[in-house]
Amino acid sequence: MSSPPQIPSDNLDDSSRVLKAVSEARTSIVYSSDDDESSDSERRRRTPPAELSPPRVTAGREKPEARQQQSALPTRFGTAGGRYMPPTLKRKMMADAASRGDAKEVQQRESWDQLKKRINGPVNKANIGNIKDIIVELFGANLVRGRGLLCRSLMRAQSQSTSFTAVYAALVAVINTKLPLIGELMVTRLVLQFRRAFKRDDKGLCISSVMFLAHLSNQRVAHEVLAFQIVSLLLETPTDDSVEVAVAFTREVGAFLGSIAPRVLNYVFDAFRSILHEAEIDKRTQYMIEVLFQYRRDGFKDSPVIPDGLDLVEEDEQIVHEVAMDDDDLDAQDELNVFKFDPDFEQNELKYEGVRRGILGEDGSEGDDSEASGSESGTEGDSESEEDSGSDEAEEPEATSTSQPPATQKIHDLTETEMVNLRRTIYLAIMSSISFEEAAHKLLRIEIRQGEEQELCNMVIECCSQERTYKNFFGLIGERLCKLNRQWGNGFAQAFESCYENIHRYETSHLRNIAHFFAHQLTTNALHWSVLKAIVLTEDTTTSSSRIFLKILLQDMAENLGLKTLNEKLKSNDPRMSEA
């Protein structure tokens, strides 16, 4: 084997020096590039883009236009605008506003900001122990002007802490007895919020809304018809989310519905039972329905109608607002949430001061301040203010004028809203009753204004006609009412004449039920047979519908009385029967 060629030592030294120089050059290039990249990245990280960096303003170098715009901002957007304002700057701003003639607007904006704080503060710290003091503190603020702020604050606080829903509902119930427009606005906003959340499939907001409405129904601020409409809407097309919301709602309002409308509660649980057996829902949802049935068997003991310590309103002072889920004319009045200049600000403040004194029972003297411990002392203060009216009229004429409503003012409702609400109440009273005695008792307890008694008779007949087949339940209701008071007998007699005149407008099934209803009234002598004088049997005065009506009427009467008794009744010597 030949040995490898030998390299001279001087050439080896030169080549090693070259290799060493090349490696050093490579290392320096790599290090320098890394340093450049790191410095560039560090520079980019430390130097934000021009569009993200805030404009740098140097003291004494800003433009006069910018200084004018900055000084005008507080005047335009209020005294604070969400940020702290030093007293010196506030005084300067007030002086500038006074020079421009905007001092009143700035003052009202300051009052608006103070009103926000006086409403939000007590609402956020309300609980069962201090609710009476919170109510007194809230009445100290102008709730008429800040009713939008109060409703918004309560809705926000309740959505963030649903465990305090009963407290907020009790607070609304007490305020509603003195200022009903706040209770109506609260129910309206909650209904609109639930409708929006239901359309957007926002389960969390739906649950918080229906829980608030449930407790308002328990406190008799919202009507029980609204509770039934909510459950019907949720269970109409059952899904896992809608059933979960319905279960949460029924758990809160179940005890109330069981006491006031047990038939409605039975219908609700029948719907839950059919969903449990037929609908395709998740196991978790099925378990929630089973737990709800266990709640009902236990008598809703964990969800009472009104918790202890929150029953603050007497039954005769409750004001119920009949807001329906399907009303298209609901108005949330969102303009009440923002500031609006009031040219009569001072007068309105004085008027509310008089209202506040009447609510809290203050008559202007310092010794009576201790009596303003809650809303329940309002009646005592009113009696005291009436006794000392001679001295108070000279001191505060506006307070006395607002505490006593004008007796000559009379409002006529041309929209028939009260009539619709009355018919709805009558319908619910009938359909939620188990027996005809219970239905008649509920109908007689309804407060009906003079001149609207005929609506009750018409609604009983209309409910009877809407059934698929005739039910003796409605005939017994009519018989009981006619025998209790002659007034209802005259009403059903007038309804007989009206139905016979318009009999051609009814469908055959409706016509058949009405004929059976009046046959029951005549055979039981609840109606006098003189009502038959409205019937004229000629070829020109009868129609096919009227002939069918008379056939069913007479057949039913013949089955119940027999032909002999019916013939004797028709040929009676009674003068009124001879006219018929």
C-alpha positions as CSV (number, residue, x, y, z in Angstrom):
1,M,0.0,0.0,0.0
2,S,1.2,3.4,-0.9
3,S,1.3,6.0,1.9
4,P,-0.8,9.2,1.5
5,P,1.0,12.2,0.1
6,Q,2.6,14.4,2.7
7,I,1.6,18.1,2.9
8,P,4.3,20.6,3.6
9,S,4.0,22.3,7.0
10,D,4.0,25.8,5.6
11,N,1.1,24.9,3.3
12,L,-0.8,23.4,6.3
13,D,-0.4,26.6,8.3
14,D,-1.7,28.6,5.4
15,S,-4.7,26.4,4.9
16,S,-5.6,26.3,8.6
17,R,-5.4,30.1,8.7
18,V,-7.7,30.3,5.7
19,L,-10.2,27.9,7.2
20,K,-10.1,29.7,10.5
21,A,-10.7,33.1,8.8
22,V,-13.7,31.7,6.8
23,S,-15.3,30.2,10.0
24,E,-14.9,33.4,11.8
25,A,-16.4,35.3,8.9
26,R,-19.4,32.9,8.8
27,T,-19.9,33.3,12.6
28,S,-19.8,37.1,12.4
29,I,-22.3,37.1,9.6
30,V,-24.7,34.8,11.4
31,Y,-24.4,36.8,14.7
32,S,-24.9,40.1,12.9
33,S,-28.0,38.9,11.1
34,D,-29.5,37.5,14.3
35,D,-28.8,40.8,16.0
36,D,-30.4,42.7,13.2
37,E,-33.5,40.5,13.2
38,S,-33.8,40.7,17.0
39,S,-33.3,44.4,17.0
40,D,-35.9,44.8,14.2
41,S,-38.4,42.6,16.0
42,E,-37.8,44.4,19.3
43,R,-38.2,47.7,17.5
44,R,-41.5,46.5,15.9
45,R,-42.7,45.2,19.2
46,R,-41.9,48.4,21.1
47,T,-43.1,50.8,18.4
48,P,-46.9,50.3,17.8
49,P,-48.4,51.1,14.4
50,A,-49.4,54.6,13.7
51,E,-53.1,53.8,13.5
52,L,-53.0,52.0,16.9
53,S,-51.0,54.4,18.8
54,P,-52.9,57.3,20.5
55,P,-52.2,60.8,19.3
56,R,-49.5,62.4,21.4
57,V,-50.6,65.8,22.6
58,T,-47.9,68.1,23.9
59,A,-48.8,70.7,26.6
60,G,-49.0,74.2,25.1
61,R,-48.8,72.9,21.5
62,E,-52.4,71.7,20.8
63,K,-54.4,73.6,18.3
64,P,-57.0,76.1,19.4
65,E,-59.8,74.1,17.6
66,A,-58.9,71.0,19.6
67,R,-58.9,72.9,22.8
68,Q,-62.4,74.3,22.0
69,Q,-63.7,70.9,21.1
70,Q,-62.3,69.4,24.3
71,S,-63.8,72.1,26.4
72,A,-67.2,71.7,24.7
73,L,-67.3,67.9,25.3
74,P,-68.4,68.0,28.9
75,T,-71.2,70.5,28.1
76,R,-72.5,68.3,25.3
77,F,-72.3,64.9,26.9
78,G,-73.1,65.8,30.5
79,T,-71.1,66.8,33.5
80,A,-69.2,63.5,33.8
81,G,-69.9,61.4,30.8
82,G,-68.7,58.3,32.7
83,R,-65.5,59.9,34.1
84,Y,-64.5,62.0,37.1
85,M,-64.6,65.7,36.7
86,P,-62.7,68.0,39.1
87,P,-64.7,70.7,40.9
88,T,-62.6,73.5,39.3
89,L,-63.3,72.2,35.8
90,K,-67.0,71.7,36.7
91,R,-67.2,75.3,37.9
92,K,-65.5,76.5,34.8
93,M,-67.9,74.5,32.6
94,M,-70.9,75.9,34.4
95,A,-69.7,79.4,33.9
96,D,-69.1,78.7,30.2
97,A,-72.6,77.2,29.9
98,A,-74.1,80.2,31.7
99,S,-72.4,82.5,29.2
100,R,-73.9,80.5,26.3
101,G,-77.3,80.3,27.9
102,D,-77.2,76.4,28.5
103,A,-77.0,76.5,32.3
104,K,-80.4,74.9,32.8
105,E,-79.6,72.0,30.5
106,V,-76.3,71.4,32.3
107,Q,-78.0,71.5,35.7
108,Q,-80.6,69.0,34.5
109,R,-77.9,66.7,33.2
110,E,-76.2,66.9,36.6
111,S,-79.5,66.0,38.2
112,W,-80.0,63.1,35.8
113,D,-76.6,61.7,36.7
114,Q,-77.4,62.0,40.4
115,L,-80.7,60.3,39.7
116,K,-78.9,57.3,38.2
117,K,-76.7,56.9,41.2
118,R,-79.7,57.2,43.6
119,I,-81.5,54.4,41.8
120,N,-78.6,52.0,40.9
121,G,-77.1,52.2,44.4
122,P,-80.2,51.0,46.4
123,V,-81.1,48.4,43.8
124,N,-77.7,46.8,43.9
125,K,-77.7,46.4,47.7
126,A,-81.4,45.2,48.1
127,N,-82.1,42.0,50.1
128,I,-84.8,40.6,52.3
129,G,-83.4,42.3,55.5
130,N,-83.2,45.8,54.2
131,I,-85.9,45.9,51.5
132,K,-88.2,48.3,53.5
133,D,-85.3,50.8,53.9
134,I,-84.5,50.4,50.2
135,I,-88.1,51.2,49.2
136,V,-88.0,54.4,51.3
137,E,-84.7,55.4,49.8
138,L,-85.9,54.7,46.2
139,F,-89.0,56.9,46.8
140,G,-86.7,59.7,47.7
141,A,-85.6,59.8,44.1
142,N,-87.9,61.1,41.3
143,L,-89.2,57.7,40.1
144,V,-91.6,59.3,37.7
145,R,-88.8,60.8,35.8
146,G,-86.4,57.9,36.3
147,R,-88.9,55.0,35.8
148,G,-87.0,53.9,32.7
149,L,-83.7,53.9,34.7
150,L,-85.4,52.0,37.5
151,C,-86.7,49.3,35.2
152,R,-83.4,48.9,33.4
153,S,-81.5,48.7,36.7
154,L,-83.8,46.1,38.1
155,M,-83.7,44.0,35.0
156,R,-79.9,44.1,34.8
157,A,-79.5,43.3,38.5
158,Q,-81.9,40.4,38.2
159,S,-80.3,38.9,35.2
160,Q,-76.9,39.0,36.9
161,S,-78.2,37.5,40.2
162,T,-81.4,35.4,39.6
163,S,-81.3,34.2,43.3
164,F,-82.6,37.7,44.3
165,T,-85.5,37.7,41.8
166,A,-88.1,37.4,44.6
167,V,-86.6,40.5,46.3
168,Y,-86.8,42.6,43.1
169,A,-90.3,41.4,42.4
170,A,-91.4,42.4,45.9
171,L,-89.8,45.8,45.4
172,V,-91.7,46.3,42.2
173,A,-94.9,45.2,43.8
174,V,-94.6,47.8,46.5
175,I,-93.8,50.6,44.1
176,N,-96.6,49.4,41.8
177,T,-99.2,50.2,44.5
178,K,-98.2,53.9,44.5
179,L,-96.9,54.3,40.9
180,P,-98.7,51.8,38.7
181,L,-97.1,53.1,35.5
182,I,-93.8,51.7,36.7
183,G,-95.2,48.2,37.2
184,E,-96.8,48.2,33.8
185,L,-93.6,49.4,32.2
186,M,-91.6,46.6,33.9
187,V,-94.0,43.9,32.8
188,T,-94.0,45.3,29.2
189,R,-90.3,45.4,29.0
190,L,-89.9,41.9,30.4
191,V,-92.4,40.6,27.8
192,L,-90.6,42.3,25.0
193,Q,-87.2,41.0,26.3
194,F,-88.6,37.5,26.5
195,R,-90.0,37.7,22.9
196,R,-86.6,38.9,21.6
197,A,-84.7,36.2,23.5
198,F,-87.1,33.5,22.3
199,K,-86.6,34.5,18.7
200,R,-82.8,34.5,19.1
201,D,-82.7,31.2,21.0
202,D,-81.0,33.0,24.0
203,K,-81.8,30.4,26.7
204,G,-80.1,32.3,29.5
205,L,-82.0,35.5,28.9
206,C,-85.2,33.6,28.4
207,I,-84.8,31.9,31.8
208,S,-84.0,35.2,33.6
209,S,-87.0,36.9,31.9
210,V,-89.6,34.2,32.7
211,M,-88.3,33.9,36.3
212,F,-88.9,37.6,36.8
213,L,-92.3,37.4,35.2
214,A,-93.2,34.4,37.4
215,H,-92.4,36.3,40.6
216,L,-94.3,39.3,39.3
217,S,-97.3,37.0,38.7
218,N,-96.9,35.7,42.3
219,Q,-96.9,39.3,43.6
220,R,-100.1,40.0,41.5
221,V,-98.3,42.6,39.3
222,A,-98.7,40.6,36.1
223,H,-101.9,38.7,35.3
224,E,-102.1,34.9,35.4
225,V,-103.2,34.8,31.8
226,L,-99.6,35.9,30.9
227,A,-98.2,32.9,32.7
228,F,-100.4,30.5,30.8
229,Q,-99.5,32.2,27.5
230,I,-95.8,31.8,28.2
231,V,-96.1,28.1,29.0
232,S,-98.2,27.5,26.0
233,L,-95.7,29.3,23.7
234,L,-92.8,27.3,25.2
235,L,-94.5,23.9,24.9
236,E,-96.1,24.5,21.5
237,T,-93.1,23.1,19.6
238,P,-91.1,21.4,22.4
239,T,-87.3,21.4,22.2
240,D,-84.7,20.7,24.8
241,D,-84.1,24.4,25.5
242,S,-87.8,25.4,25.4
243,V,-88.8,22.6,27.8
244,E,-86.0,23.6,30.1
245,V,-87.2,27.2,30.2
246,A,-90.8,26.0,30.7
247,V,-89.7,23.7,33.6
248,A,-87.9,26.6,35.3
249,F,-90.9,28.9,34.8
250,T,-93.4,26.3,36.1
251,R,-91.3,25.6,39.2
252,E,-91.6,29.3,40.2
253,V,-95.2,29.9,39.2
254,G,-96.7,26.5,39.9
255,A,-97.8,27.1,43.5
256,F,-99.5,30.3,42.4
257,L,-101.4,28.7,39.4
258,G,-102.4,25.8,41.7
259,S,-104.1,28.1,44.1
260,I,-105.8,30.4,41.6
261,A,-106.3,28.3,38.5
262,P,-105.9,24.6,39.2
263,R,-107.4,23.6,35.8
264,V,-104.7,25.6,34.0
265,L,-102.0,23.9,36.0
266,N,-103.5,20.5,35.2
267,Y,-103.4,21.4,31.5
268,V,-99.7,22.4,31.8
269,F,-98.7,19.2,33.5
270,D,-100.7,17.1,30.9
271,A,-98.6,18.8,28.2
272,F,-95.4,18.0,30.1
273,R,-96.6,14.4,30.5
274,S,-97.3,14.0,26.7
275,I,-93.8,15.5,26.0
276,L,-92.2,13.1,28.4
277,H,-93.8,10.1,26.7
278,E,-94.0,11.1,23.0
279,A,-91.5,13.9,22.2
280,E,-87.9,13.1,21.3
281,I,-86.0,15.0,23.9
282,D,-82.7,14.5,25.7
283,K,-82.4,12.3,28.8
284,R,-81.4,15.3,30.8
285,T,-84.6,17.2,29.8
286,Q,-86.7,14.1,30.7
287,Y,-85.1,14.0,34.1
288,M,-85.9,17.7,34.6
289,I,-89.6,17.0,33.8
290,E,-89.6,14.1,36.3
291,V,-88.2,16.3,39.0
292,L,-90.9,18.9,38.2
293,F,-93.6,16.3,38.8
294,Q,-91.9,15.4,42.1
295,Y,-92.0,19.1,43.0
296,R,-95.7,19.2,42.3
297,R,-96.3,16.1,44.5
298,D,-94.5,17.8,47.3
299,G,-96.7,20.9,46.9
300,F,-94.0,23.2,45.6
301,K,-92.7,23.6,49.1
302,D,-89.3,24.7,47.9
303,S,-90.9,27.4,45.7
304,P,-93.6,29.2,47.7
305,V,-95.8,31.8,46.2
306,I,-94.3,34.6,48.2
307,P,-91.2,33.9,50.4
308,D,-91.1,34.9,54.1
309,G,-90.4,38.5,54.6
310,L,-91.5,39.6,51.1
311,D,-95.3,39.7,51.6
312,L,-95.4,43.5,51.8
313,V,-98.6,44.4,49.8
314,E,-102.2,43.9,51.0
315,E,-104.6,42.1,48.7
316,D,-106.9,45.1,48.3
317,E,-103.9,47.4,47.3
318,Q,-102.7,45.1,44.5
319,I,-102.9,46.5,41.0
320,V,-102.7,43.8,38.3
321,H,-101.6,44.7,34.8
322,E,-103.1,42.6,32.0
323,V,-100.3,42.6,29.5
324,A,-100.6,39.8,26.9
325,M,-97.8,37.9,25.1
326,D,-99.4,38.5,21.7
327,D,-100.1,42.2,22.0
328,D,-98.7,44.1,19.0
329,D,-98.8,47.6,20.5
330,L,-96.4,47.0,23.4
331,D,-94.0,49.9,23.8
332,A,-90.8,49.6,25.8
333,Q,-90.4,53.4,26.0
334,D,-86.6,53.2,25.6
335,E,-86.5,57.0,25.3
336,L,-86.9,57.1,29.1
337,N,-83.4,55.6,29.5
338,V,-81.7,58.7,28.2
339,F,-81.6,62.3,29.2
340,K,-84.1,64.6,27.8
341,F,-84.4,68.3,28.5
342,D,-87.5,69.3,30.5
343,P,-88.6,72.9,30.2
344,D,-90.8,72.4,33.3
345,F,-88.1,70.7,35.4
346,E,-88.6,72.7,38.6
347,Q,-92.4,72.4,38.6
348,N,-92.2,68.6,38.0
349,E,-89.7,68.2,40.8
350,L,-92.0,70.1,43.2
351,K,-95.0,68.0,42.1
352,Y,-93.1,64.8,42.7
353,E,-92.0,66.1,46.1
354,G,-95.7,66.4,47.0
355,V,-96.3,62.9,45.8
356,R,-93.4,61.6,47.8
357,R,-94.6,63.2,50.9
358,G,-98.0,61.6,50.4
359,I,-96.5,58.2,49.8
360,L,-94.1,58.3,52.8
361,G,-96.5,60.0,55.1
362,E,-94.6,63.2,55.6
363,D,-96.4,66.5,56.3
364,G,-93.5,68.8,56.2
365,S,-92.6,68.8,60.0
366,E,-89.4,67.3,61.3
367,G,-91.2,65.3,64.0
368,D,-93.0,63.1,61.4
369,D,-89.8,61.9,59.6
370,S,-89.7,58.9,61.9
371,E,-93.1,57.7,60.6
372,A,-91.7,57.3,57.0
373,S,-90.5,53.8,57.7
374,G,-92.0,52.1,54.6
375,S,-94.6,52.3,52.0
376,E,-97.2,50.8,54.4
377,S,-97.2,54.0,56.4
378,G,-98.6,56.0,53.4
379,T,-102.2,55.7,54.6
380,E,-101.3,57.1,58.0
381,G,-99.5,60.0,56.6
382,D,-102.4,60.7,54.2
383,S,-104.8,60.9,57.1
384,E,-102.5,63.2,59.1
385,S,-102.0,65.5,56.1
386,E,-105.7,65.7,55.6
387,E,-106.2,66.8,59.3
388,D,-103.5,69.5,59.0
389,S,-104.6,70.6,55.5
390,G,-105.3,74.1,56.7
391,S,-101.7,74.9,57.4
392,D,-100.2,72.8,54.6
393,E,-102.2,74.4,51.8
394,A,-100.6,77.7,52.6
395,E,-97.1,76.3,52.6
396,E,-97.2,73.7,49.8
397,P,-100.2,74.2,47.4
398,E,-98.6,71.9,44.8
399,A,-98.3,69.0,47.2
400,T,-101.9,69.0,48.1
401,S,-103.0,69.4,44.5
402,T,-101.1,66.3,43.5
403,S,-102.0,64.1,46.4
404,Q,-105.8,64.5,45.6
405,P,-106.7,63.6,42.0
406,P,-109.2,65.8,40.3
407,A,-112.7,64.5,40.8
408,T,-114.1,66.0,37.6
409,Q,-111.6,64.3,35.3
410,K,-113.1,61.2,33.5
411,I,-111.3,59.1,31.0
412,H,-113.3,57.3,28.3
413,D,-111.6,54.3,26.7
414,L,-112.5,54.2,23.0
415,T,-110.1,51.4,22.1
416,E,-112.2,48.8,24.0
417,T,-109.1,47.6,25.8
418,E,-111.0,47.1,29.1
419,M,-113.7,45.2,27.3
420,V,-111.1,42.8,25.8
421,N,-109.5,42.3,29.2
422,L,-113.0,41.7,30.8
423,R,-113.8,39.0,28.2
424,R,-110.4,37.4,28.8
425,T,-110.9,37.4,32.5
426,I,-114.4,35.8,32.1
427,Y,-113.0,33.1,29.7
428,L,-110.2,32.2,32.1
429,A,-112.6,32.0,35.1
430,I,-114.8,29.6,33.2
431,M,-112.1,27.4,31.7
432,S,-110.1,27.1,34.9
433,S,-113.0,25.8,37.0
434,I,-113.6,22.2,37.7
435,S,-117.3,22.4,38.5
436,F,-120.1,24.7,37.5
437,E,-120.5,25.9,41.2
438,E,-116.8,27.1,41.2
439,A,-117.3,28.8,37.8
440,A,-120.4,30.6,38.9
441,H,-118.6,31.7,42.1
442,K,-115.7,33.0,40.2
443,L,-117.9,34.9,37.7
444,L,-119.8,36.6,40.4
445,R,-116.6,37.8,42.0
446,I,-115.5,39.6,38.9
447,E,-115.8,43.3,39.2
448,I,-118.0,44.3,36.2
449,R,-118.8,48.0,35.6
450,Q,-122.4,49.1,35.2
451,G,-123.6,48.5,31.7
452,E,-121.2,45.6,30.9
453,E,-123.2,42.9,32.6
454,Q,-124.4,41.6,29.2
455,E,-120.8,40.7,28.3
456,L,-120.8,38.0,30.9
457,C,-123.9,36.3,29.5
458,N,-122.5,36.6,25.9
459,M,-119.2,35.1,27.0
460,V,-120.9,32.1,28.6
461,I,-122.8,31.4,25.4
462,E,-119.8,31.9,23.3
463,C,-117.6,29.6,25.3
464,C,-120.4,27.0,25.1
465,S,-120.6,27.4,21.3
466,Q,-116.8,26.9,20.8
467,E,-116.9,23.3,22.2
468,R,-116.9,20.4,19.8
469,T,-120.0,18.9,21.4
470,Y,-122.4,20.4,23.9
471,K,-121.3,20.2,27.6
472,N,-123.9,20.4,30.3
473,F,-121.3,22.3,32.3
474,F,-122.2,25.5,30.5
475,G,-126.0,25.0,30.9
476,L,-125.6,24.5,34.6
477,I,-123.6,27.8,34.8
478,G,-126.4,29.7,33.0
479,E,-129.0,28.1,35.2
480,R,-127.2,29.0,38.4
481,L,-126.7,32.6,37.3
482,C,-130.3,33.0,36.2
483,K,-131.7,31.6,39.5
484,L,-129.3,33.7,41.7
485,N,-130.3,37.1,40.2
486,R,-133.0,38.3,37.9
487,Q,-130.5,40.6,36.3
488,W,-128.7,37.6,34.7
489,G,-132.0,36.1,33.6
490,N,-132.8,39.3,31.7
491,G,-129.3,39.2,30.2
492,F,-129.7,35.7,28.9
493,A,-133.2,36.5,27.6
494,Q,-131.7,39.4,25.6
495,A,-128.9,37.1,24.5
496,F,-131.5,34.6,23.2
497,E,-133.1,37.3,21.0
498,S,-129.7,38.4,19.7
499,C,-128.6,34.9,18.9
500,Y,-131.9,34.1,17.1
501,E,-131.6,37.3,15.0
502,N,-128.0,36.4,14.0
503,I,-128.4,32.6,13.9
504,H,-127.5,32.6,10.2
505,R,-123.9,33.7,11.1
506,Y,-123.1,30.7,13.2
507,E,-121.7,27.4,12.0
508,T,-123.8,24.2,12.4
509,S,-121.8,22.9,15.3
510,H,-121.9,26.3,17.1
511,L,-125.7,26.6,16.4
512,R,-126.3,23.1,17.8
513,N,-124.5,23.9,21.1
514,I,-126.4,27.2,21.5
515,A,-129.8,25.4,20.9
516,H,-128.9,22.8,23.6
517,F,-127.9,25.6,26.0
518,F,-131.2,27.5,25.7
519,A,-133.2,24.3,25.8
520,H,-131.6,23.6,29.2
521,Q,-132.5,27.0,30.5
522,L,-136.2,26.7,29.4
523,T,-136.7,23.1,30.7
524,T,-135.3,24.1,34.1
525,N,-137.4,27.3,34.2
526,A,-134.2,29.4,34.5
527,L,-135.5,31.5,31.6
528,H,-139.2,32.4,31.2
529,W,-140.8,30.9,28.2
530,S,-141.8,34.4,27.0
531,V,-138.5,34.6,25.3
532,L,-140.0,32.5,22.5
533,K,-141.9,35.6,21.3
534,A,-138.8,36.4,19.3
535,I,-139.6,33.5,17.0
536,V,-141.9,34.1,14.1
537,L,-142.7,30.9,12.1
538,T,-143.3,31.9,8.6
539,E,-141.7,31.1,5.3
540,D,-140.3,34.6,4.9
541,T,-139.0,35.1,8.4
542,T,-137.1,31.9,8.8
543,T,-133.9,30.6,7.2
544,S,-132.3,27.2,7.0
545,S,-130.2,28.0,10.1
546,S,-133.1,29.2,12.2
547,R,-135.1,26.1,11.3
548,I,-132.2,23.8,12.3
549,F,-132.0,25.8,15.5
550,L,-135.7,25.4,16.3
551,K,-135.6,21.7,15.5
552,I,-132.8,21.0,17.9
553,L,-134.3,23.3,20.6
554,L,-137.7,21.6,20.5
555,Q,-136.3,18.1,20.2
556,D,-134.1,18.6,23.3
557,M,-137.1,20.1,25.2
558,A,-139.3,17.2,24.2
559,E,-136.7,14.7,25.4
560,N,-136.4,16.4,28.8
561,L,-140.0,17.4,29.4
562,G,-142.1,14.9,27.3
563,L,-144.5,15.9,24.5
564,K,-147.4,16.3,26.9
565,T,-145.7,18.7,29.2
566,L,-144.2,20.6,26.3
567,N,-147.6,21.0,24.7
568,E,-149.1,22.2,27.9
569,K,-146.3,24.8,28.3
570,L,-146.7,26.1,24.8
571,K,-150.5,26.4,25.2
572,S,-150.4,27.9,28.7
573,N,-152.8,30.6,29.6
574,D,-150.0,32.8,31.0
575,P,-150.4,36.3,29.4
576,R,-146.7,36.4,28.6
577,M,-146.9,33.0,27.0
578,S,-149.9,34.0,24.9
579,E,-147.9,36.9,23.5
580,A,-145.1,34.4,22.6
